[in-house]
Amino acid sequence: MDFDPAPRQSVSDHVFGQLRDAILAGRYPAGDALPSERELAATFEVNRHAIREALRRLQQLGLVKVSQGGATRVLDWRATAGLDLAMALTAAEDVLPVETLARDVMEMRACVGADAARLCAERATPEAKRRVSDAVEAYAAAVPDLAAMRLADLALWRRIIEGSGNIAYLLAFNSLTAGTLAVGQVPPHLRTEEILNVAAHRKLAALIEAGAAAEAEAAARGLLQAKETVR
């Protein structure tokens, strides 16, 4: 298989990116062995230290399994990778090769956001609920500046997820909001419709403050769920 020779700077980054893309594109199916370190070093025209560093990073992402003295085997990333793979792709301004990503990310947002709202209403402290109320008013005050509203909306959801007390949700939120969503973009018109719905945001905050868990969950799901089929 042909690869581009590595540039003089960041050679391990170059090797890592080329191999990562080849694996994600299916050019090396799960179970296949990558070429040996010696072969990769010759192909990329780099030393073996750069190859080892690239393979180490691929293993950390769950894309390969490196065996001491044996072959480096490609793994099925759908079974072994996590959101850190999405974060690695963010830096490369790339996305996972899955046709349904826009739909998938909206479903994940709706599920996490709805349950976080439920938990926030159930178990957040009075102070945490006040922070949610303050955040929704800051969001409403940003009207009609859409860019400012987007930032304030993210701040609101951070307060809701913090109030849920679920650290796994918070880490997922951090991954999904760090730069461009590597796991797929929410269609702009749907995101804009959601951002402009001030009344729904205020209703959600009021339900959380009142401790109405089931109603807050339904309100959050309705706010985050796409109003049309996303592919």
C-alpha positions in Angstrom: 0.0 0.0 0.0 1.3 3.5 -0.9 1.6 6.3 1.6 2.9 9.8 1.3 6.5 10.3 2.5 6.7 12.1 5.8 7.5 15.8 6.0 10.5 16.9 7.9 8.5 18.2 10.9 6.1 16.2 13.1 7.0 12.9 11.3 5.2 10.8 14.0 2.1 12.9 13.6 2.2 12.3 9.8 2.7 8.6 10.2 -0.1 8.4 12.8 -2.5 10.3 10.6 -1.8 8.3 7.5 -2.2 5.0 9.3 -5.3 6.1 11.2 -7.0 7.2 8.0 -6.1 4.0 6.3 -7.6 1.9 9.1 -10.8 4.0 9.4 -11.3 3.9 5.6 -11.1 0.1 5.8 -7.9 -0.3 3.8 -6.7 -2.5 6.7 -9.7 -4.6 7.9 -10.1 -5.7 11.5 -7.8 -8.7 12.1 -5.3 -7.7 9.5 -1.7 -7.1 10.4 0.0 -3.8 9.6 3.3 -3.9 7.8 6.3 -4.4 10.1 8.0 -1.5 11.8 10.9 -1.9 9.4 8.6 -1.9 6.3 6.7 1.2 7.6 9.9 3.0 8.3 11.1 2.4 4.8 7.8 3.4 3.3 7.5 6.6 5.2 11.3 7.3 5.0 11.5 7.8 8.8 13.3 6.1 11.7 11.6 3.4 13.6 11.2 5.6 16.7 8.6 7.7 14.8 6.8 4.5 13.7 6.7 3.2 17.3 5.3 6.5 18.5 2.6 6.4 15.8 1.7 2.8 16.7 1.5 3.6 20.4 -1.0 6.4 19.7 -3.0 4.1 17.4 -3.2 1.6 20.2 -4.3 4.3 22.7 -7.2 5.1 20.4 -8.2 1.4 20.2 -7.4 1.1 16.5 -4.6 -1.5 16.8 -3.1 -4.0 19.2 0.7 -3.9 19.4 2.3 -7.2 20.4 5.9 -7.2 21.6 7.9 -9.2 19.0 4.7 -9.9 17.0 2.5 -8.4 14.4 0.5 -5.2 15.1 -3.2 -6.2 14.5 -6.0 -3.9 13.4 -9.0 -3.8 15.7 -12.6 -3.2 14.9 -12.8 0.5 16.0 -16.6 0.2 16.4 -16.0 -2.2 19.2 -12.8 -0.8 20.8 -12.6 2.9 20.2 -14.1 5.7 22.3 -14.8 9.4 22.1 -11.1 10.0 22.3 -11.1 8.9 18.6 -13.5 11.6 17.8 -11.2 14.1 19.6 -8.2 13.0 17.6 -10.2 13.5 14.4 -11.2 17.0 15.6 -7.5 18.1 15.4 -7.3 16.7 11.9 -10.6 18.5 10.8 -12.0 15.1 9.8 -15.0 12.9 10.6 -15.6 9.3 11.2 -16.5 7.5 7.9 -20.2 6.7 8.9 -23.1 7.9 6.7 -25.5 8.3 9.6 -23.3 10.5 11.8 -25.6 13.6 11.8 -28.5 11.5 12.9 -26.4 9.6 15.5 -25.0 12.7 17.2 -28.5 14.2 17.5 -29.8 11.1 19.1 -26.9 11.0 21.5 -27.4 14.7 22.4 -31.1 14.1 23.0 -30.6 11.1 25.2 -27.8 12.6 27.3 -29.4 16.0 27.6 -32.8 14.6 28.5 -31.5 12.3 31.2 -29.2 15.0 32.5 -32.1 17.3 32.9 -34.1 14.7 34.8 -31.2 14.0 37.1 -30.6 17.8 37.6 -34.2 18.3 38.6 -34.0 15.3 41.0 -30.8 15.8 42.8 -29.1 19.1 42.1 -28.6 21.4 45.1 -30.6 24.6 45.3 -27.5 26.5 44.4 -26.9 24.3 41.3 -30.5 24.9 40.2 -30.1 28.7 40.7 -27.0 28.5 38.4 -29.2 26.8 35.7 -31.8 29.6 36.1 -29.1 32.3 35.9 -27.6 30.6 32.8 -31.0 30.6 31.0 -31.4 34.3 31.7 -27.9 35.0 30.3 -28.8 33.0 27.2 -32.1 34.9 26.8 -30.3 38.2 27.3 -28.1 37.4 24.2 -31.0 37.7 21.8 -30.8 38.4 18.9 -27.0 37.7 18.6 -27.1 34.2 17.4 -23.3 33.6 18.0 -23.6 34.8 21.6 -26.8 32.7 22.0 -24.9 29.6 20.9 -22.2 30.1 23.5 -24.7 30.9 26.2 -26.7 27.8 25.3 -23.6 25.6 25.7 -23.0 27.3 29.1 -26.6 26.5 30.1 -26.2 22.8 29.2 -23.0 22.7 31.1 -24.8 23.9 34.2 -27.5 21.3 33.7 -25.0 18.5 33.2 -23.0 19.7 36.2 -26.2 19.7 38.2 -27.0 16.1 37.2 -23.9 15.0 39.2 -23.0 12.5 36.4 -19.3 12.8 35.6 -19.6 10.5 32.6 -22.1 12.8 31.1 -19.9 15.8 31.8 -16.9 14.1 30.1 -19.0 13.2 27.1 -20.2 16.8 26.9 -16.6 18.1 27.0 -15.7 15.8 24.2 -18.7 16.7 22.0 -18.3 20.4 22.4 -14.5 20.7 22.0 -14.2 22.5 18.7 -15.8 21.0 15.6 -17.9 17.9 16.3 -15.7 15.2 14.9 -18.6 12.7 15.3 -20.7 14.7 12.8 -22.3 18.2 12.6 -25.8 19.0 13.7 -27.5 20.4 10.5 -27.3 24.2 10.9 -31.0 24.9 10.3 -32.0 22.5 13.1 -29.4 23.9 15.5 -30.6 27.5 14.7 -34.2 26.5 15.4 -33.2 25.0 18.7 -31.1 28.0 19.7 -33.9 30.5 19.0 -36.5 28.7 21.1 -36.1 30.9 24.2 -39.5 29.9 25.6 -38.5 26.2 25.6 -35.2 26.9 27.3 -36.9 29.0 30.0 -39.6 26.3 30.5 -36.8 23.7 31.0 -35.0 25.7 33.6 -38.2 26.4 35.5 -39.1 22.6 35.5 -35.6 21.8 36.8 -35.8 24.5 39.6 -39.2 23.1 40.6 -37.8 19.6 40.8 -40.2 18.2 38.2 -37.9 15.5 36.9 -40.2 13.7 34.4 -41.4 16.9 32.9 -37.9 18.3 32.7 -36.7 15.2 30.9 -39.6 15.5 28.3 -38.9 19.2 27.8 -35.2 18.6 27.2 -35.9 15.8 24.8 -38.3 17.9 22.9 -35.9 20.7 22.7 -32.9 18.6 21.5 -34.7 16.1 19.3 -34.6 16.8 15.5 -38.0 17.8 14.1 -37.2 16.0 10.9 -35.4 12.9 9.8 -31.6 13.4 9.8 -29.5 10.9 7.8 
